[in-house]
């Protein structure tokens, strides 16, 4: 998820909303909570961040809140989450990794930080499984053959929930090495896919590409979906409505403008009422498959 976009949008929004009542240049930091649970995986991926003023140099790790009180409630159980720094980000997680997120179950999130309480809840989708999974090895065709219809990339999957909307990602797992995955292995560096035409992609520097799929369970991802050759992971995600709306806002159709109606986080006021806050708490079920994308034959 693109945390940088989320923080920048929140910062811009607060600058605009505060300018009527406060002196020019006054900045009020805004809390952003971004969390997603994956069915059949441990509880993790809960991020608590604070927006940064656009007048200062943006530093990703400066935005993480490391001392929040984060809990998840489900089926009469309370899960106290801990914080940890990762390579380029940070997250709250439940230390007991034997506890797995269950399908079709309600989870409620509570975050207490800076004297404020934020809440949200999600009902996880059912499991999603492959009907026709991606092939293990796929040969990228010569440029002249890109428009020729074929079923090399065709995949299909089971319905996971009544929402029946999905998104697909194609992620390169190793942008450096290519030859190490061949049989027999050899010394050869990886390279970007070149389809002979410019591709506009505001996430060009990232290794993943996403696409929305609505109410169908069989698709053939186009060749242009790949950014690199080599080892890839193709995933189909069945999200709950919270996470689907967030993906539409930040990845699939988002234009950089924050729409609070697509968020699902609430701040609990002193009188007990709840008002919209920045962020999301959602859930998703995923089917994944690793494949090797071979360079075109010469």
Backbone bond lengths (Angstrom), bond angles and torsions (degrees), N, CA, C in turn:
res aa  C-N    CA-C-N  psi(-1)  N-CA   C-N-CA  omega(-1)  CA-C   N-CA-C  phi
1 X - - - 1.456 - - 1.503 108.95 -
2 X 1.298 115.93 146.58 1.452 119.02 -173.88 1.522 110.21 -89.78
3 X 1.341 115.90 90.62 1.460 121.37 -177.52 1.514 110.96 -64.90
4 X 1.334 116.67 -36.24 1.461 120.51 -178.31 1.523 111.04 -57.62
5 X 1.332 117.23 -43.50 1.464 121.08 -179.97 1.528 109.90 -63.92
6 X 1.331 116.79 -44.11 1.456 120.97 -178.17 1.514 111.47 -59.83
7 X 1.334 117.11 -47.70 1.453 120.97 -177.97 1.521 111.18 -66.75
8 X 1.318 116.83 -40.90 1.458 120.43 -179.29 1.520 111.33 -64.70
9 X 1.340 116.40 -41.68 1.462 120.06 178.73 1.519 110.75 -63.94
10 X 1.326 116.29 -44.11 1.468 119.80 179.67 1.516 110.78 -62.64
11 X 1.337 116.83 -40.64 1.457 120.46 -179.82 1.525 110.82 -63.10
12 X 1.325 116.65 -44.30 1.464 120.67 -179.46 1.519 110.61 -64.03
13 X 1.331 116.71 -41.21 1.459 121.46 -179.57 1.519 111.28 -62.06
14 X 1.328 116.06 -43.03 1.455 119.01 -177.81 1.518 112.00 -68.96
15 X 1.327 117.07 -33.94 1.459 120.04 177.10 1.523 110.58 -62.37
16 X 1.347 115.64 -39.61 1.459 119.91 -178.41 1.528 111.36 -73.00
17 X 1.353 116.01 -43.83 1.458 118.91 -174.17 1.511 112.42 -73.55
18 X 1.336 117.23 -23.09 1.465 119.42 -176.54 1.519 113.23 -90.44
19 X 1.346 117.29 -12.71 1.456 118.84 -169.35 1.532 112.78 -70.67
20 X 1.358 117.94 -19.01 1.453 119.14 -177.78 1.534 111.93 -74.63
21 X 1.339 116.47 -30.79 1.467 119.81 -171.69 1.514 114.15 -108.70
22 X 1.332 117.34 -18.28 1.451 120.46 -174.10 1.518 110.93 -116.67
23 X 1.322 117.38 157.13 1.460 120.10 177.83 1.522 111.57 -58.31
24 X 1.335 115.31 152.01 1.460 120.92 179.28 1.522 110.12 -56.69
25 X 1.314 116.24 132.85 1.460 120.59 178.59 1.506 113.90 95.42
26 X 1.340 117.69 -10.56 1.457 120.27 177.80 1.523 109.63 -72.79
27 X 1.328 115.37 132.93 1.461 119.51 -177.23 1.524 109.95 -124.09
28 X 1.319 117.24 131.46 1.456 122.53 177.56 1.524 108.46 -112.02
29 X 1.339 118.58 113.54 1.470 120.43 178.67 1.525 111.24 -61.69
30 X 1.302 116.01 147.20 1.458 122.07 -178.95 1.520 109.38 -120.80
31 X 1.327 116.91 135.60 1.463 121.79 177.41 1.521 110.14 -81.28
32 X 1.320 116.21 135.44 1.463 122.52 175.85 1.515 108.48 -124.26
33 X 1.323 116.95 125.16 1.462 121.67 177.08 1.529 107.92 -111.89
34 X 1.313 115.96 127.94 1.463 120.78 179.90 1.520 108.90 -132.75
35 X 1.320 116.28 112.71 1.460 119.63 -176.87 1.513 112.14 -139.96
36 X 1.327 115.75 143.92 1.457 120.84 176.67 1.526 108.57 -145.08
37 X 1.331 115.72 135.90 1.457 122.50 176.93 1.528 109.30 -105.62
38 X 1.325 116.34 136.68 1.457 121.85 178.52 1.527 109.55 -106.01
39 X 1.313 116.99 125.34 1.452 121.84 179.03 1.526 110.29 -58.24
40 X 1.332 115.98 135.78 1.471 124.41 179.83 1.522 113.44 67.94
41 X 1.339 116.62 21.91 1.455 121.43 174.09 1.530 109.20 -128.61
42 X 1.348 118.47 160.47 1.467 120.44 177.36 1.523 111.82 -62.31
43 X 1.331 116.34 163.49 1.462 122.62 179.48 1.522 108.98 -79.28
44 X 1.314 116.03 116.53 1.465 121.82 178.35 1.528 108.24 -160.99
45 X 1.319 117.02 -163.10 1.471 122.99 175.89 1.538 113.29 64.08
46 X 1.321 117.36 33.69 1.462 120.69 173.89 1.523 107.41 -105.08
47 X 1.309 117.02 117.82 1.465 122.10 -177.24 1.527 109.84 -115.10
48 X 1.318 115.47 133.42 1.458 122.01 174.79 1.521 106.55 -119.75
49 X 1.323 116.26 121.61 1.461 121.09 -173.58 1.520 110.54 -130.90
50 X 1.291 115.31 162.56 1.457 121.93 175.68 1.523 107.70 -123.34
51 X 1.320 117.47 134.27 1.462 120.37 -177.86 1.525 110.45 -67.61
52 X 1.315 115.24 153.98 1.454 121.98 -179.57 1.527 109.49 -117.67
53 X 1.327 117.68 141.91 1.468 119.61 -178.83 1.523 111.60 -63.96
54 X 1.315 116.29 141.70 1.461 120.63 -179.42 1.524 112.59 -69.72
55 X 1.337 116.69 -11.38 1.473 120.11 178.90 1.533 112.29 -82.91
56 X 1.341 117.43 -10.89 1.463 121.44 179.65 1.519 110.47 -105.42
57 X 1.332 116.08 162.86 1.455 121.09 175.13 1.521 109.87 -66.74
58 X 1.322 116.81 129.44 1.457 120.39 -178.44 1.532 109.82 -77.55
59 X 1.334 115.70 126.26 1.461 122.21 174.54 1.529 106.82 -128.31
60 X 1.311 115.95 115.30 1.458 121.34 -172.20 1.524 112.40 -54.03
61 X 1.324 117.12 -48.19 1.466 120.08 -174.92 1.523 112.69 -71.47
62 X 1.321 117.46 -18.82 1.465 119.75 176.18 1.527 111.45 -68.23
63 X 1.318 116.04 -18.88 1.458 119.38 -176.91 1.513 114.79 -86.94
64 X 1.343 118.64 -8.93 1.454 120.38 -176.29 1.530 112.04 -82.34
65 X 1.327 115.14 134.74 1.462 121.75 174.65 1.524 107.07 -95.52
66 X 1.331 116.25 117.14 1.460 121.28 -172.43 1.530 114.00 -101.04
67 X 1.323 117.66 -7.40 1.457 120.37 -174.51 1.524 113.28 -119.18
68 X 1.319 117.48 24.14 1.468 120.41 178.75 1.535 109.94 -75.09
69 X 1.317 115.40 155.87 1.459 121.82 172.53 1.533 106.72 -96.45
70 X 1.340 116.23 109.48 1.464 120.58 -173.25 1.529 109.11 -119.58
71 X 1.327 115.77 124.54 1.461 120.79 179.55 1.527 110.13 -134.22
72 X 1.331 114.72 150.68 1.457 121.82 174.50 1.525 107.72 -125.70
73 X 1.347 115.49 135.17 1.458 121.73 -178.65 1.532 109.12 -116.22
74 X 1.338 116.52 135.83 1.462 120.24 177.95 1.524 109.96 -163.26
75 X 1.314 116.54 132.87 1.467 122.53 175.05 1.518 112.30 52.34
76 X 1.331 117.00 39.51 1.449 120.88 178.69 1.513 114.89 79.80
77 X 1.335 117.57 1.22 1.462 122.17 179.99 1.530 110.00 -103.80
78 X 1.345 115.71 147.86 1.453 121.89 175.26 1.524 109.02 -117.48
79 X 1.318 116.58 127.82 1.462 122.05 -178.94 1.523 108.62 -113.64
80 X 1.345 115.52 113.80 1.461 122.13 178.20 1.525 108.64 -87.09
81 X 1.334 116.92 117.81 1.457 120.90 -175.48 1.520 111.66 -91.98
82 X 1.323 115.80 149.65 1.458 123.69 177.48 1.529 109.53 -113.01
83 X 1.339 115.73 157.47 1.468 120.24 179.45 1.527 110.33 -99.06
84 X 1.346 115.82 146.75 1.454 121.23 171.48 1.523 109.79 -148.08
85 X 1.335 114.98 144.02 1.460 121.10 173.35 1.521 109.12 -82.19
86 X 1.313 116.24 139.27 1.454 122.29 173.48 1.526 108.34 -111.49
87 X 1.313 118.11 -175.66 1.465 121.28 -174.87 1.517 112.36 -55.84
88 X 1.323 116.84 -50.28 1.464 119.49 -176.22 1.515 112.54 -126.19
89 X 1.317 116.77 8.17 1.455 119.86 -177.31 1.528 108.79 -152.48
90 X 1.302 117.91 -162.50 1.453 123.11 177.41 1.507 109.30 -154.74
91 X 1.338 117.68 160.92 1.453 119.75 -177.73 1.524 110.84 -157.52
92 X 1.331 115.29 158.58 1.449 122.51 167.68 1.526 107.43 -99.04
93 X 1.335 115.78 139.95 1.457 120.83 -174.66 1.518 109.79 -147.27
94 X 1.330 116.33 161.96 1.454 121.44 175.61 1.526 108.38 -95.77
95 X 1.345 118.05 121.27 1.466 120.99 -172.11 1.528 115.13 -60.53
96 X 1.323 118.50 -30.27 1.460 121.03 -179.75 1.525 109.35 -80.62
97 X 1.322 116.27 97.28 1.466 120.76 -174.55 1.529 112.99 -77.84
98 X 1.345 117.52 -0.09 1.464 119.55 174.30 1.525 111.25 -80.58
99 X 1.338 116.35 -14.54 1.468 120.90 177.08 1.523 108.26 -83.07
100 X 1.316 116.50 116.56 1.455 122.15 -177.15 1.530 110.80 -107.28
101 X 1.307 115.83 145.41 1.464 121.59 174.04 1.525 108.59 -66.43
102 X 1.323 116.77 130.11 1.457 122.13 -175.64 1.528 111.63 -98.60
103 X 1.334 118.02 148.49 1.468 120.64 177.36 1.522 111.45 -73.79
104 X 1.331 116.48 149.77 1.456 122.01 175.27 1.512 114.64 62.18
105 X 1.321 117.16 33.16 1.459 121.07 -175.93 1.526 110.07 -126.89
106 X 1.342 116.15 145.45 1.460 121.28 -179.53 1.520 110.58 -86.74
107 X 1.336 116.52 134.91 1.458 123.44 176.82 1.529 107.95 -128.96
108 X 1.334 115.61 133.49 1.463 120.86 178.85 1.520 109.74 -116.62
109 X 1.318 116.24 130.88 1.465 123.07 -178.17 1.519 110.10 -104.65
110 X 1.337 115.64 138.19 1.458 121.49 174.03 1.525 108.71 -132.33
111 X 1.322 116.19 126.93 1.463 122.39 179.48 1.514 108.27 -124.83
112 X 1.333 116.19 123.46 1.465 121.44 177.11 1.518 107.69 -115.19
113 X 1.332 116.70 119.72 1.465 121.37 -179.40 1.524 109.08 -155.79
114 X 1.321 116.10 142.14 1.460 120.52 177.49 1.507 114.16 58.07
115 X 1.342 117.66 30.53 1.454 120.60 -179.41 1.518 114.24 77.38
116 X 1.323 117.75 8.25 1.460 121.99 -179.45 1.526 110.08 -120.95
117 X 1.329 115.31 153.38 1.460 121.48 179.07 1.521 109.71 -119.76
118 X 1.338 115.56 130.79 1.461 121.94 179.54 1.530 108.60 -120.98
119 X 1.320 116.25 139.20 1.461 120.53 -176.87 1.524 110.50 -137.00
120 X 1.324 113.95 156.96 1.458 121.04 173.47 1.521 107.34 -168.30
121 X 1.325 116.92 167.70 1.456 119.15 176.51 1.512 110.47 -149.21
122 X 1.329 114.41 158.52 1.459 121.24 -179.05 1.516 109.30 -143.73
123 X 1.324 116.00 148.66 1.460 121.66 169.44 1.523 107.08 -110.79
124 X 1.310 116.07 119.70 1.459 120.64 -173.22 1.528 111.69 -68.29
125 X 1.327 117.12 145.15 1.472 120.25 175.90 1.523 110.38 -73.43
126 X 1.332 115.50 170.04 1.452 120.23 175.10 1.525 110.89 -73.45
127 X 1.310 115.62 172.65 1.463 120.01 178.57 1.524 110.70 -68.23
128 X 1.317 115.94 143.90 1.454 121.96 174.62 1.528 107.92 -113.73
129 X 1.318 116.74 135.88 1.467 121.02 -176.16 1.525 109.94 -134.26
130 X 1.330 114.77 154.22 1.455 120.38 178.62 1.524 110.58 -71.01
131 X 1.319 116.24 138.10 1.458 122.75 164.26 1.523 108.16 -98.43
132 X 1.321 115.17 -48.31 1.458 121.36 171.11 1.522 106.85 -127.23
133 X 1.321 116.75 105.45 1.452 120.14 -176.30 1.524 110.80 -84.42
134 X 1.346 117.01 160.15 1.466 119.68 179.66 1.532 111.62 -60.78
135 X 1.323 116.05 149.42 1.458 120.45 176.26 1.522 110.52 -66.94
136 X 1.311 116.34 148.88 1.457 120.76 -177.54 1.516 113.96 -69.16
137 X 1.349 116.81 -33.63 1.461 122.08 178.43 1.523 108.04 -130.90
138 X 1.331 116.50 128.64 1.457 121.80 -177.45 1.523 108.78 -127.39
139 X 1.313 115.81 131.72 1.466 121.43 179.44 1.519 109.84 -93.96
140 X 1.339 116.69 117.91 1.461 120.17 175.87 1.526 108.41 -70.14
141 X 1.345 117.53 130.87 1.467 119.88 -175.05 1.527 111.99 -79.86
142 X 1.323 116.49 162.79 1.468 119.45 170.35 1.528 109.73 -59.09
143 X 1.328 116.74 155.30 1.459 121.40 -176.17 1.528 111.64 -53.75
144 X 1.313 117.50 -40.52 1.467 120.91 -175.89 1.540 112.58 -66.26
145 X 1.330 116.57 -16.88 1.458 120.03 -178.37 1.527 113.37 -99.53
146 X 1.331 117.67 3.97 1.460 120.19 -174.64 1.523 112.67 -63.85
147 X 1.325 116.84 -28.47 1.465 119.33 -176.71 1.521 112.26 -91.81
148 X 1.320 117.46 -0.43 1.460 120.55 -179.02 1.525 109.38 -78.79
149 X 1.344 118.43 123.39 1.471 120.16 -179.17 1.531 111.29 -62.51
150 X 1.323 115.97 138.03 1.467 121.08 174.30 1.521 107.93 -159.79
151 X 1.325 115.64 167.95 1.466 119.29 -178.06 1.524 111.91 -109.21
152 X 1.321 116.76 21.41 1.460 120.01 -177.03 1.524 112.36 -56.69
153 X 1.331 116.18 -37.74 1.456 120.01 -175.03 1.526 113.38 -101.52
154 X 1.316 118.41 4.83 1.463 120.20 -174.13 1.527 111.41 -66.08
155 X 1.337 115.04 133.82 1.454 121.52 178.44 1.515 108.83 -135.97
156 X 1.338 116.85 157.55 1.466 121.11 175.13 1.516 108.91 -148.93
157 X 1.345 115.51 158.44 1.455 120.31 -174.07 1.523 110.15 -150.52
158 X 1.324 116.40 169.47 1.453 122.25 -178.72 1.524 110.98 -84.08
159 X 1.318 115.94 156.54 1.455 121.39 174.20 1.521 109.25 -71.79
160 X 1.341 116.23 137.99 1.466 119.73 -174.16 1.519 113.63 -110.51
161 X 1.335 118.45 -24.17 1.461 120.26 -177.47 1.517 109.83 -161.42
162 X 1.330 116.00 170.61 1.462 120.38 178.02 1.523 112.00 -67.16
163 X 1.329 117.51 -22.75 1.464 120.84 177.63 1.522 110.22 -60.71
164 X 1.329 116.49 -43.63 1.467 123.00 172.85 1.528 113.28 54.62
165 X 1.322 116.59 41.99 1.453 122.69 171.43 1.525 107.32 -128.26
166 X 1.327 116.25 145.63 1.453 120.73 -171.10 1.529 110.02 -140.46
167 X 1.318 115.41 167.11 1.457 119.98 166.10 1.521 108.71 -141.60
168 X 1.310 114.53 153.19 1.465 122.41 -175.62 1.520 108.85 -117.25
169 X 1.308 116.06 142.90 1.465 119.87 172.62 1.515 109.87 -126.29
170 X 1.322 114.59 145.70 1.462 122.61 171.71 1.521 106.18 -121.90
171 X 1.335 116.29 117.77 1.470 120.65 -174.02 1.516 110.47 -125.61
172 X 1.315 116.19 128.17 1.463 120.85 175.20 1.528 108.30 -79.34
173 X 1.325 117.04 126.36 1.461 121.72 -176.25 1.522 113.34 -88.74
174 X 1.318 117.51 -15.30 1.464 120.82 -178.57 1.525 108.51 -153.81
175 X 1.330 116.40 101.91 1.468 120.33 -178.91 1.524 112.49 -83.25
176 X 1.324 118.06 -7.59 1.473 121.43 -177.15 1.521 112.90 -96.03
177 X 1.331 116.57 -46.81 1.462 120.17 -171.37 1.525 111.72 -104.12
178 X 1.282 115.60 143.53 1.460 122.93 176.93 1.524 110.36 -128.59
179 X 1.321 115.97 -52.99 1.464 120.76 -174.41 1.519 114.45 -64.06
180 X 1.341 118.85 -26.13 1.460 121.37 -177.48 1.520 112.72 -64.77
181 X 1.346 117.35 -19.19 1.458 121.22 -177.89 1.537 112.20 -95.61
182 X 1.329 116.81 -3.17 1.457 120.43 -179.53 1.528 110.29 -83.80
183 X 1.311 115.76 166.48 1.467 121.88 177.56 1.522 109.59 -127.26
184 X 1.345 118.06 105.64 1.463 126.71 4.68 1.534 110.75 -80.40
185 X 1.349 117.56 157.38 1.468 120.82 178.96 1.521 111.41 -64.43
186 X 1.339 115.07 153.86 1.463 119.47 175.82 1.524 108.98 -151.50
187 X 1.303 115.91 165.43 1.462 121.12 179.22 1.527 109.16 -81.49
188 X 1.322 116.29 105.14 1.469 120.88 177.43 1.518 108.93 -155.30
189 X 1.315 116.53 128.09 1.454 121.52 -178.33 1.527 110.88 -79.82
190 X 1.320 115.33 154.57 1.451 120.95 176.64 1.527 109.80 -78.39
191 X 1.324 116.31 166.71 1.456 121.24 179.62 1.527 108.92 -152.28
192 X 1.332 115.21 160.31 1.452 120.50 179.06 1.531 111.03 -71.52
193 X 1.325 114.70 150.12 1.458 120.56 175.01 1.524 108.89 -72.66
194 X 1.311 116.84 132.49 1.463 122.50 178.73 1.520 108.22 -122.34
195 X 1.354 115.97 110.19 1.461 119.95 -178.90 1.520 112.10 -97.88
196 X 1.315 116.09 7.61 1.454 119.75 173.94 1.514 115.04 87.02
197 X 1.345 117.65 -2.65 1.458 121.29 178.13 1.526 108.07 -133.62
198 X 1.347 117.76 148.07 1.464 119.19 179.03 1.527 111.41 -67.54
199 X 1.326 116.45 140.71 1.451 122.40 179.46 1.522 108.62 -117.28
200 X 1.331 117.18 120.53 1.459 121.14 178.35 1.523 109.03 -83.45
201 X 1.309 116.42 120.75 1.452 121.20 -176.22 1.519 108.61 -150.14
202 X 1.359 116.56 110.73 1.455 118.81 -178.71 1.522 111.74 -72.10
203 X 1.337 116.96 -8.84 1.461 121.43 174.55 1.533 110.17 -108.72
204 X 1.315 116.26 34.85 1.458 121.42 -173.54 1.532 112.60 -57.13
205 X 1.323 117.44 -36.70 1.454 120.39 -175.38 1.528 113.28 -80.79
206 X 1.312 117.31 -5.87 1.454 120.06 178.62 1.526 110.28 -91.66
207 X 1.325 115.72 161.29 1.465 120.32 -173.79 1.525 113.22 -89.49
208 X 1.339 117.57 -6.68 1.466 120.73 -176.49 1.522 111.60 -112.64
209 X 1.316 114.61 154.80 1.460 121.54 170.69 1.529 107.56 -133.11
210 X 1.357 116.35 138.47 1.453 121.65 -175.23 1.530 110.69 -118.05
211 X 1.333 114.98 153.13 1.460 120.72 176.02 1.518 109.42 -147.41
212 X 1.332 116.11 143.02 1.465 122.49 179.94 1.522 109.96 -87.32
213 X 1.345 116.21 140.64 1.460 122.21 176.52 1.524 107.28 -132.01
214 X 1.334 117.34 122.17 1.453 120.01 -176.35 1.519 113.39 -110.75
215 X 1.323 116.55 116.68 1.468 123.91 168.59 1.530 114.31 57.91
216 X 1.319 118.33 27.12 1.456 121.31 169.24 1.519 107.66 -130.82
217 X 1.321 116.26 155.24 1.459 119.58 -174.04 1.521 112.61 -122.46
218 X 1.332 116.79 12.54 1.461 121.11 177.12 1.518 108.44 -138.72
219 X 1.322 117.32 122.63 1.463 121.63 178.46 1.522 109.21 -141.97
220 X 1.317 114.89 163.62 1.458 121.92 173.48 1.521 107.38 -125.13
221 X 1.330 118.63 96.39 1.471 120.46 179.47 1.529 111.17 -54.28
222 X 1.326 116.10 137.16 1.451 120.01 -178.45 1.521 110.20 -75.54
223 X 1.328 116.14 157.85 1.463 121.11 -177.04 1.524 111.41 -60.77
224 X 1.326 115.97 -30.63 1.460 119.71 -176.81 1.531 111.64 -69.24
225 X 1.342 117.16 -9.16 1.457 120.51 178.20 1.524 111.84 -66.45
226 X 1.325 117.22 -23.57 1.460 120.72 -178.71 1.522 110.53 -84.90
227 X 1.324 116.60 135.14 1.464 121.64 177.16 1.521 111.94 -96.14
228 X 1.338 116.07 -31.03 1.456 122.58 -177.78 1.525 108.70 -134.51
229 X 1.327 115.97 160.83 1.455 120.48 167.95 1.528 107.99 -82.85
230 X 1.326 116.65 -175.65 1.452 120.47 175.29 1.525 113.44 89.21
231 X 1.335 115.84 -154.64 1.459 121.80 -173.45 1.531 111.11 -74.59
232 X 1.339 115.54 128.58 1.463 122.90 -176.91 1.520 110.16 -127.65
233 X 1.322 115.05 162.48 1.459 120.99 168.56 1.523 107.96 -127.49
234 X 1.334 115.71 120.52 1.458 121.47 176.52 1.523 107.78 -101.59
235 X 1.326 116.50 127.49 1.462 121.34 -176.13 1.516 110.63 -130.56
236 X 1.325 115.37 141.60 1.464 122.23 170.32 1.518 107.02 -114.35
237 X 1.331 116.47 128.91 1.461 122.00 -176.26 1.523 110.28 -115.39
238 X 1.332 115.15 133.89 1.456 122.01 171.84 1.528 107.22 -108.78
239 X 1.327 118.55 101.53 1.467 120.99 -175.93 1.525 112.76 -91.79
240 X 1.330 115.79 161.43 1.459 119.36 165.84 1.521 107.65 -78.14
241 X 1.305 117.89 174.01 1.463 120.26 -175.11 1.524 111.54 -64.79
242 X 1.339 117.75 -33.61 1.471 120.03 179.40 1.521 111.15 -61.25
243 X 1.319 115.76 -50.66 1.464 119.18 -176.05 1.534 111.53 -73.07
244 X 1.323 116.91 -32.69 1.463 119.89 176.55 1.523 110.32 -61.74
245 X 1.330 117.47 -46.66 1.464 120.42 179.18 1.518 111.37 -62.42
246 X 1.337 116.84 -38.76 1.466 120.64 179.64 1.529 110.83 -65.98
247 X 1.327 116.61 -40.69 1.460 119.98 178.04 1.531 110.84 -65.75
248 X 1.312 117.00 -37.94 1.463 119.96 176.64 1.523 110.75 -63.37
249 X 1.313 116.17 -36.52 1.458 120.94 -178.81 1.521 112.16 -73.06
250 X 1.337 117.62 -44.24 1.462 120.96 -170.74 1.521 115.04 -100.81
251 X 1.329 118.19 -22.05 1.461 120.59 -173.38 1.519 114.79 -126.40
252 X 1.318 115.98 -50.46 1.456 118.76 -167.93 1.514 113.34 -81.83
253 X 1.346 117.16 -47.36 1.457 120.55 -178.38 1.518 112.28 -129.49
254 X 1.318 118.21 2.48 1.456 121.19 -172.93 1.517 113.10 -63.99
255 X 1.321 115.94 138.79 1.449 120.39 178.58 1.506 113.25 -112.54
256 X 1.339 117.63 16.48 1.454 120.39 178.22 1.516 113.91 90.44
257 X 1.337 117.34 4.06 1.464 121.31 178.26 1.518 108.97 -107.60
258 X 1.333 116.65 126.23 1.461 119.57 -176.89 1.522 110.53 -76.75
259 X 1.320 116.32 130.73 1.461 122.94 176.75 1.526 107.56 -117.36
260 X 1.325 116.93 107.15 1.467 119.92 -174.53 1.521 112.23 -63.40
261 X 1.328 117.70 -21.47 1.456 120.05 179.03 1.526 112.35 -68.89
262 X 1.331 116.81 -18.50 1.456 120.93 179.55 1.523 112.16 -95.05
263 X 1.318 117.13 -2.43 1.453 120.81 173.10 1.523 109.66 -88.92
264 X 1.335 117.11 168.01 1.467 119.68 -178.90 1.520 111.34 -139.58
265 X 1.330 116.96 22.24 1.458 121.74 179.49 1.531 109.22 -103.18
266 X 1.345 116.29 142.88 1.453 121.54 -179.60 1.525 110.43 -130.21
267 X 1.323 115.68 144.89 1.456 121.13 172.81 1.519 108.44 -99.65
268 X 1.331 115.57 133.50 1.457 120.86 178.89 1.524 108.83 -87.82
269 X 1.312 116.92 118.69 1.454 122.46 -178.41 1.538 110.39 -81.16
270 X 1.352 117.90 164.85 1.476 120.73 -179.11 1.524 113.94 -55.86
271 X 1.327 118.01 -30.28 1.464 119.78 -178.95 1.532 112.38 -87.34
272 X 1.336 116.27 4.82 1.456 120.43 177.29 1.516 114.57 93.47
273 X 1.314 118.56 -11.89 1.456 120.76 177.17 1.525 110.32 -71.56
274 X 1.325 116.25 158.96 1.457 121.68 -179.33 1.520 109.86 -118.01
275 X 1.325 115.54 134.88 1.459 121.01 177.99 1.519 108.39 -124.17
276 X 1.310 115.74 153.35 1.456 120.86 -178.45 1.529 111.26 -59.41
277 X 1.319 115.53 137.45 1.458 121.77 175.92 1.520 108.12 -127.46
278 X 1.326 116.33 174.63 1.456 120.57 -179.46 1.523 110.50 -79.56
279 X 1.319 117.14 131.56 1.453 119.45 171.53 1.505 114.76 128.35
280 X 1.333 114.21 -170.45 1.457 121.37 -173.17 1.519 109.26 -153.88
281 X 1.316 115.71 149.82 1.457 122.48 166.84 1.512 105.59 -137.68
282 X 1.320 116.41 114.05 1.450 120.58 -175.88 1.509 111.26 -139.53
283 X 1.325 115.45 -170.60 1.457 120.78 -179.59 1.516 109.43 -149.67
284 X 1.314 115.09 162.34 1.453 120.12 -175.22 1.526 109.69 -155.90
285 X 1.313 115.20 149.05 1.462 121.97 171.53 1.522 107.17 -114.04
286 X 1.328 117.49 140.13 1.456 120.09 -172.14 1.524 112.35 -132.36
287 X 1.327 115.52 143.77 1.470 122.99 168.22 1.516 106.65 -117.23
288 X 1.336 117.48 126.49 1.457 121.59 -174.42 1.518 110.52 -127.68
289 X 1.338 115.12 152.67 1.455 120.60 176.28 1.523 109.23 -152.32
290 X 1.332 116.85 131.09 1.462 121.68 175.56 1.523 109.25 -87.44
291 X 1.330 114.87 136.68 1.463 120.04 177.19 1.519 109.12 -134.97
292 X 1.311 116.11 161.61 1.475 121.17 174.51 1.515 108.23 -110.10
293 X 1.319 116.91 119.28 1.462 122.60 178.52 1.523 108.63 -95.48
294 X 1.314 116.47 112.53 1.456 121.85 -177.98 1.526 110.42 -84.55
295 X 1.315 115.99 147.00 1.461 120.64 175.35 1.528 109.73 -66.47
296 X 1.340 116.77 157.97 1.472 119.27 179.10 1.530 110.59 -60.21
297 X 1.296 115.68 143.48 1.462 119.86 175.80 1.517 109.77 -72.11
298 X 1.307 115.86 139.38 1.474 119.96 -179.01 1.510 110.25 -99.87
